């Protein structure tokens, strides 16, 4: 292997590291410099898209838009790059553009930009905020796996143990933003449900995305999965929680993280909700994450196969009742990923029943999958014309599509029909 080839591989590794830490502009500039593609300013810095906001990344146009140009191909030939490596680099360059919107904000039709909070990223809101019929309080948690702040919605007092729902926000969002956009606290007050919103740290991810594609954050008692599970157990010791009725849901990166956590802890969670997300274990690094986002998780199209590098076929004792929402027009996370989540939930062993409907400007197909006793174990909503946003949400939060169907209401209805035998965890 030549010195030039070694230098190239070193630069690609550094570009991956920069991208994982959220420094997309630097990563793209490094790739462009190595490949000799045009599009840099006289000072050597890539031109930024002024409309992209504070997390702008270079807009790749013309010859820089793909590596399949004559200049890029010549540089690749001179560096003696194997065909497969060129394809991987092509995927990375295209992936940077694909990932950028989800890093600076979830994109799609009918969305709303984040509302200014007057807080620094990761800043804390006043503790003990009173909400109508409940409290929304700021707390912190730490264990051997790490530490995170979180917001907890405490409903008005009810008799007996109450359910708990974990809500994982998307990239650039905060617990308050996500709570406002999903309206989950208002619904939880009606049902007497506790809701916890873990806050991703900007130190863990520059754009506050959950690191769903990192193997160290996917497994039991590991990284972010271990933190969230420990946080849930701590809440159970401090509040009257029904341990047989604990659920987890999330949007986009939060949905993918929720899938990882539910799969790692089927003895803790009685239900999983994945909105515009990806299957558990479907990626092991940034390139595989970008690929899954663009074209679907590996294994999704295999007959009877569950998606993912480390996600094998579901067995009965590992199945977590699952509800999935995905817009058919999602340009950030390919709708094929919804099929991967469903495959992982074990729908091959269930009987489907489909119905069609409409809500606002969206038509949808709702499919419920029942077991041999007739009990619905999996529910899927495929929404026509919807993009990458929480459906039926409120414009008070960011990245919502208020034009139904109401994902929050549907998820709660689904969750409350399921419980763990014996309340293990």
Secondary structure by P-SEA (a helix, b strand, c coil): ccaaaaaaaaaaaaaaaaaaacaaaaaaaaaaaaaccccccccccccccccccccccccccccccccccaaaaaaaaaacccaaaaaaaaaaaaaaaaaccccccccccccccccccccccccccccccccccbbbbbbccccccccccbbbbbccccccbbbbbbbbbcccccaaaaaaaaaaaaaaaaabbbbbbbbbbcccccccccccccccccccccaaaaaaaaaaaaaaacccccccbbbbccccaaaaaaaaaaaaccccccbbbbcccccccccccaaaaaaaacccccccccccccccccccccccccccbbbbbbbcccccccaaaaaaaaaaaccccbbbbbbbbccccbbbbbbbbbcccccccbbbbbbcccccccccccccccccccccccaaaaaaaaaaacccccccc
